[in-house]
Amino acid sequence: QVHLVESGGGLVQPGGSLSLSCAANRAISSIDIMGWYRQAPGKQREAVATITSVGFQNYAESVKGRFTISRDIAKNTVSLQMARLTPEDTAVYYCTAYYGGWNWGNGTRVTVSS
């Protein structure tokens, strides 16, 4: 199992930027896939961005060109850089890691509002 702790959520104005971080309790180089999902009020959880153990990245169409996922293997963290945020990006963002099964953090709330 992998224990994941997210940080970095908060309130940001439309058009602004925010960075999320996810800390894992084991070497992320050994984890097949890590990524970020989000769940907006009244909606299903959806994939935002993922990154594999060899660095392959995948993004939801709605965030391509605005969000960037990255890893810091030395720190065992995965980050999500978010730019040009819109109210539609408002959600609880969850870090996930596939290691023998899907593991999830508790989430961090992002609110985009003026």
ROSE-4610 file (N, C-alpha, C; in Angstrom, 1 decimal, always signed):
// ROSE-4610
residu = [Q/Q/Q/V/V/V/H/H/H/L/L/L/V/V/V/E/E/E/S/S/S/G/G/G/G/G/G/G/G/G/L/L/L/V/V/V/Q/Q/Q/P/P/P/G/G/G/G/G/G/S/S/S/L/L/L/S/S/S/L/L/L/S/S/S/C/C/C/A/A/A/A/A/A/N/N/N/R/R/R/A/A/A/I/I/I/S/S/S/S/S/S/I/I/I/D/D/D/I/I/I/M/M/M/G/G/G/W/W/W/Y/Y/Y/R/R/R/Q/Q/Q/A/A/A/P/P/P/G/G/G/K/K/K/Q/Q/Q/R/R/R/E/E/E/A/A/A/V/V/V/A/A/A/T/T/T/I/I/I/T/T/T/S/S/S/V/V/V/G/G/G/F/F/F/Q/Q/Q/N/N/N/Y/Y/Y/A/A/A/E/E/E/S/S/S/V/V/V/K/K/K/G/G/G/R/R/R/F/F/F/T/T/T/I/I/I/S/S/S/R/R/R/D/D/D/I/I/I/A/A/A/K/K/K/N/N/N/T/T/T/V/V/V/S/S/S/L/L/L/Q/Q/Q/M/M/M/A/A/A/R/R/R/L/L/L/T/T/T/P/P/P/E/E/E/D/D/D/T/T/T/A/A/A/V/V/V/Y/Y/Y/Y/Y/Y/C/C/C/T/T/T/A/A/A/Y/Y/Y/Y/Y/Y/G/G/G/G/G/G/W/W/W/N/N/N/W/W/W/G/G/G/N/N/N/G/G/G/T/T/T/R/R/R/V/V/V/T/T/T/V/V/V/S/S/S/S/S/S]
num = [1/1/1/2/2/2/3/3/3/4/4/4/5/5/5/6/6/6/7/7/7/8/8/8/9/9/9/10/10/10/11/11/11/12/12/12/13/13/13/14/14/14/15/15/15/16/16/16/17/17/17/18/18/18/19/19/19/20/20/20/21/21/21/22/22/22/23/23/23/24/24/24/25/25/25/26/26/26/27/27/27/28/28/28/29/29/29/30/30/30/31/31/31/32/32/32/33/33/33/34/34/34/35/35/35/36/36/36/37/37/37/38/38/38/39/39/39/40/40/40/41/41/41/42/42/42/43/43/43/44/44/44/45/45/45/46/46/46/47/47/47/48/48/48/49/49/49/50/50/50/51/51/51/52/52/52/53/53/53/54/54/54/55/55/55/56/56/56/57/57/57/58/58/58/59/59/59/60/60/60/61/61/61/62/62/62/63/63/63/64/64/64/65/65/65/66/66/66/67/67/67/68/68/68/69/69/69/70/70/70/71/71/71/72/72/72/73/73/73/74/74/74/75/75/75/76/76/76/77/77/77/78/78/78/79/79/79/80/80/80/81/81/81/82/82/82/83/83/83/84/84/84/85/85/85/86/86/86/87/87/87/88/88/88/89/89/89/90/90/90/91/91/91/92/92/92/93/93/93/94/94/94/95/95/95/96/96/96/97/97/97/98/98/98/99/99/99/100/100/100/101/101/101/102/102/102/103/103/103/104/104/104/105/105/105/106/106/106/107/107/107/108/108/108/109/109/109/110/110/110/111/111/111/112/112/112/113/113/113/114/114/114]
x = [+0.8/+0.0/+0.9/+0.2/+0.9/+0.0/+0.7/+0.0/+0.3/-0.8/-0.6/-1.2/-0.5/-1.0/-0.9/-2.1/-2.1/-2.0/-1.5/-1.4/-1.5/-1.8/-1.7/-3.0/-4.1/-5.4/-5.7/-6.8/-7.2/-8.1/-8.3/-9.2/-8.3/-8.7/-8.0/-9.0/-8.6/-9.5/-9.4/-10.5/-10.4/-9.2/-8.6/-7.4/-6.1/-6.2/-5.1/-4.4/-3.4/-2.6/-2.6/-2.4/-2.3/-1.5/-0.7/+0.1/-0.3/-0.5/-0.8/+0.3/+0.5/+1.6/+1.0/+1.6/+1.2/+2.5/+2.5/+3.7/+3.3/+4.2/+4.0/+5.0/+4.6/+5.4/+6.3/+6.5/+7.4/+8.0/+9.1/+9.7/+8.8/+8.5/+7.6/+8.1/+9.4/+10.0/+9.6/+9.0/+8.5/+7.0/+6.4/+4.9/+4.6/+3.8/+3.5/+2.9/+1.8/+1.2/+0.8/+1.0/+0.5/-0.3/-1.2/-1.9/-2.9/-3.6/-4.6/-6.0/-7.0/-8.4/-9.0/-10.2/-11.0/-12.5/-13.2/-14.6/-15.2/-16.0/-16.8/-18.1/-18.7/-20.0/-21.0/-21.6/-22.7/-22.2/-20.9/-20.4/-19.5/-19.3/-18.4/-17.0/-16.2/-14.7/-14.2/-13.3/-12.7/-11.2/-10.6/-9.1/-8.7/-7.7/-7.2/-5.9/-4.9/-3.6/-2.9/-2.2/-1.5/-0.1/+0.8/+2.2/+2.7/+3.3/+3.8/+5.2/+5.6/+7.0/+8.1/+7.8/+8.8/+8.6/+7.6/+7.4/+6.4/+5.7/+4.7/+3.5/+3.1/+2.0/+0.7/-0.4/-1.7/-2.6/-3.3/-4.2/-5.6/-6.5/-7.9/-7.9/-8.8/-8.9/-9.2/-9.9/-10.3/-9.2/-8.1/-7.0/-5.7/-5.7/-4.5/-4.1/-2.8/-2.3/-2.4/-3.1/-3.2/-2.6/-2.7/-2.2/-0.9/+0.0/+1.2/+1.5/+1.6/+2.0/+3.5/+4.1/+5.5/+5.8/+7.0/+7.4/+8.8/+9.0/+10.3/+10.6/+11.4/+11.7/+12.5/+13.4/+14.2/+13.3/+12.2/+11.3/+10.1/+10.0/+8.8/+7.5/+7.5/+6.3/+5.9/+4.6/+4.0/+3.2/+3.5/+2.8/+1.9/+1.0/+0.1/+0.1/+0.7/+0.7/-0.5/-1.3/-2.6/-2.5/-2.8/-2.8/-4.1/-4.4/-5.6/-6.8/-6.9/-8.0/-9.4/-10.4/-11.8/-12.7/-13.8/-14.7/-15.1/-15.0/-15.2/-14.1/-13.0/-12.0/-12.2/-13.2/-13.5/-13.9/-13.2/-13.4/-12.5/-12.7/-11.7/-10.8/-9.5/-8.5/-7.9/-7.8/-7.3/-6.0/-5.1/-3.9/-4.1/-3.6/-3.8/-2.5/-2.3/-1.1/-1.5/-1.1/-1.4/-0.2/-0.3/+0.7/+0.1/-0.1/-0.8/-2.3/-2.8/-4.2/-4.1/-5.3/-5.4/-5.4/-4.5/-4.4/-4.8/-5.5/-6.0/-5.6/-5.4/-5.3/-6.6/-6.7/-7.9/-8.5/-7.7/-8.1/-7.8/-7.7/-7.5/-8.4/-9.1/-10.2/-9.6/-10.0/-9.6/-10.9/-11.0/-12.1/-11.7/-12.3/-11.9/-13.1/-13.0/-14.1/-13.6/-14.3/-14.0/-14.7]
y = [-1.2/+0.0/+1.2/+2.3/+3.6/+4.6/+5.4/+6.4/+7.7/+8.5/+9.7/+10.9/+12.0/+13.2/+14.4/+14.9/+16.1/+17.4/+18.4/+19.8/+20.8/+22.0/+23.1/+23.6/+23.0/+23.6/+24.9/+25.5/+26.8/+27.5/+28.8/+29.7/+30.5/+30.5/+31.3/+32.0/+33.1/+33.8/+33.2/+33.3/+32.9/+33.5/+32.6/+33.1/+32.9/+32.5/+32.4/+31.0/+30.8/+29.6/+29.0/+27.7/+27.0/+25.8/+25.4/+24.2/+23.2/+22.0/+20.9/+20.0/+19.4/+18.5/+17.2/+16.1/+14.8/+14.1/+13.8/+13.1/+11.7/+10.8/+9.4/+8.8/+7.8/+7.2/+6.1/+6.0/+5.1/+5.6/+5.0/+5.5/+5.5/+6.6/+6.7/+6.1/+5.9/+5.2/+3.8/+3.2/+1.9/+1.8/+2.9/+3.0/+3.1/+2.2/+2.1/+3.4/+3.9/+5.1/+6.0/+7.3/+8.2/+9.3/+9.9/+10.9/+11.7/+12.5/+13.4/+13.2/+13.0/+13.0/+14.2/+14.5/+15.5/+15.2/+15.7/+15.5/+16.8/+17.3/+18.5/+18.2/+19.2/+19.0/+18.4/+17.3/+16.7/+16.0/+15.8/+15.1/+13.9/+13.0/+11.9/+12.3/+11.5/+11.7/+11.4/+12.3/+12.2/+12.3/+11.7/+11.8/+13.1/+13.7/+15.0/+14.8/+14.1/+13.9/+12.7/+11.9/+10.8/+10.8/+10.1/+10.0/+8.6/+7.9/+6.6/+6.6/+5.4/+5.2/+5.6/+5.6/+6.0/+7.5/+8.1/+9.5/+9.9/+8.9/+9.2/+9.9/+11.0/+11.8/+11.7/+11.8/+11.8/+12.8/+13.6/+14.6/+14.5/+15.0/+15.1/+16.3/+16.2/+17.2/+18.6/+18.6/+19.9/+20.6/+19.9/+20.6/+20.7/+20.1/+20.1/+21.5/+21.7/+23.1/+24.0/+23.6/+24.4/+23.8/+22.5/+21.8/+21.0/+20.8/+20.0/+19.2/+17.9/+16.9/+16.7/+16.5/+16.3/+15.4/+14.8/+14.0/+14.5/+14.4/+14.6/+13.3/+12.5/+11.2/+11.3/+12.2/+12.4/+12.7/+13.4/+13.8/+12.9/+12.0/+11.1/+11.9/+12.9/+13.8/+13.8/+14.0/+14.3/+15.6/+16.5/+17.8/+18.0/+18.9/+19.3/+20.8/+21.4/+22.8/+23.2/+24.1/+24.5/+25.9/+26.3/+27.6/+27.9/+29.2/+29.7/+29.0/+29.0/+28.3/+28.9/+28.1/+28.6/+28.0/+28.6/+28.1/+26.6/+26.1/+24.7/+23.8/+24.3/+23.6/+23.4/+24.0/+23.9/+22.4/+21.9/+20.4/+20.1/+18.9/+18.3/+17.5/+17.7/+17.0/+15.9/+14.7/+13.6/+13.1/+12.7/+12.1/+10.6/+9.9/+8.5/+7.8/+6.6/+5.8/+4.3/+3.8/+2.3/+1.5/+0.8/-0.1/-1.3/-2.3/-3.5/-3.2/-2.1/-1.6/-0.1/+0.5/+1.9/+2.4/+3.4/+4.0/+5.5/+6.0/+7.4/+8.2/+9.5/+10.5/+10.9/+11.8/+12.3/+13.5/+14.0/+15.1/+16.5/+17.4/+18.8/+19.7/+20.6/+21.4/+22.6/+22.7/+23.9/+24.6/+25.9/+26.7/+27.8/+27.9/+29.0/+30.0/+31.1/+32.1/+33.5/+34.4/+35.8/+36.4]
z = [+0.0/+0.0/+0.0/-0.4/-0.5/+0.3/+1.2/+1.9/+1.2/+0.8/+0.0/+0.8/+0.8/+1.4/+0.5/+0.2/-0.7/+0.1/-0.6/-0.1/-1.2/-0.9/-1.8/-2.3/-1.9/-2.4/-1.8/-2.2/-1.7/-2.6/-2.4/-3.2/-4.1/-5.4/-6.4/-7.3/-7.8/-8.7/-10.1/-10.9/-12.3/-13.0/-13.8/-14.5/-13.7/-12.5/-11.6/-11.7/-10.9/-10.9/-9.5/-9.4/-8.2/-8.4/-7.3/-7.4/-6.3/-6.7/-5.7/-5.6/-4.4/-4.2/-3.5/-3.8/-3.2/-2.7/-1.4/-0.9/-0.6/-1.1/-0.9/+0.2/+0.8/+1.9/+1.4/+0.1/-0.4/-1.7/-2.2/-3.4/-4.6/-5.1/-6.2/-7.5/-7.6/-8.7/-8.8/-7.7/-7.8/-8.0/-8.2/-8.4/-9.9/-10.4/-11.8/-12.4/-11.7/-12.2/-11.0/-11.1/-10.1/-10.9/-10.2/-10.9/-10.0/-10.6/-10.0/-10.6/-9.7/-10.1/-9.4/-9.8/-9.1/-9.1/-8.1/-8.0/-7.7/-8.6/-8.4/-7.8/-7.1/-6.4/-7.4/-7.0/-7.8/-9.0/-9.1/-10.3/-9.9/-10.9/-10.6/-10.6/-9.9/-9.9/-11.3/-11.8/-13.1/-13.1/-14.0/-14.1/-14.7/-14.1/-14.5/-15.3/-14.6/-15.2/-14.5/-15.3/-14.8/-15.3/-14.6/-15.0/-14.6/-15.6/-15.3/-14.7/-14.4/-13.8/-14.7/-16.0/-17.0/-17.5/-16.8/-17.1/-18.2/-18.7/-19.7/-19.0/-19.6/-19.1/-19.9/-19.2/-19.9/-19.2/-20.0/-19.5/-20.0/-19.2/-19.6/-20.6/-21.6/-22.6/-22.1/-21.0/-20.4/-19.8/-19.5/-18.8/-19.6/-20.8/-21.7/-22.0/-21.8/-22.1/-20.9/-19.9/-18.7/-17.4/-17.4/-16.2/-16.6/-15.6/-15.9/-14.7/-14.9/-13.8/-13.9/-12.7/-12.7/-11.4/-11.4/-10.3/-9.8/-8.5/-7.9/-7.2/-7.8/-7.3/-6.0/-5.9/-4.7/-3.5/-3.7/-2.6/-2.5/-3.5/-3.5/-3.5/-4.4/-4.5/-6.0/-6.2/-7.5/-7.4/-8.4/-8.3/-9.5/-9.3/-10.4/-10.4/-11.5/-11.7/-12.5/-12.0/-12.7/-13.0/-14.3/-14.7/-15.4/-15.6/-16.3/-15.7/-14.5/-13.8/-14.1/-14.2/-14.4/-13.3/-13.1/-12.1/-12.3/-13.5/-13.8/-13.2/-12.8/-12.2/-10.7/-10.2/-8.7/-8.4/-7.5/-7.1/-6.0/-5.4/-4.5/-5.4/-5.2/-6.0/-5.2/-5.8/-5.1/-5.8/-5.0/-5.5/-5.5/-6.5/-6.6/-7.1/-6.6/-7.0/-7.2/-8.3/-8.6/-8.1/-7.1/-6.5/-5.9/-6.7/-6.2/-6.1/-6.6/-6.5/-6.4/-6.5/-6.5/-5.0/-4.7/-3.4/-3.6/-2.6/-2.7/-1.5/-1.7/-0.6/-0.2/+0.8/+1.3/+0.5/-0.3/-1.2/-0.6/-1.6/-1.2/-2.1/-1.4/-2.1/-2.9/-4.1/-5.0/-5.3/-5.0/-5.3/-6.2/-7.4/-8.3/-8.4/-7.8/-7.7/-7.5/-8.0/-7.8/-6.5]
